[in-house]
Amino acid sequence: MGTKNNPGEYDCYANAEPDEPMFILLARDMAAPATVERWADARKRLIDRGLKPRSDMAMIREAEDCANAMREWRAKHRPLPSTKCAGEQ
């Protein structure tokens, strides 16, 4: 799994073609982990249909690890605010 300081094997920025559109998700985005997991599920379906090679499973595993790491990072760096009502302890 890649970070800004340590790009991963499947670093999209390094692999992008000149002028190729891309969209990067950061762990601080609350929707990022679930979005990455949906991408992984879609990629698995493409593999099952023979449209992508089975070797892409390594990339999928990295994406799933990334989604988990995003959740861990958010819990540490951007915890959700308390949902207690006023006056609750």
Secondary structure, DSSP 4 states (H G I P E B T S, - for coil): ---SSS--TT-HHHHPPTT-------TTSTTHHHHHHHHHHHHHHHHHTTSS-GGGHHHHHHHHHHHHHHHHHHHHHSPPPP-PPTT--
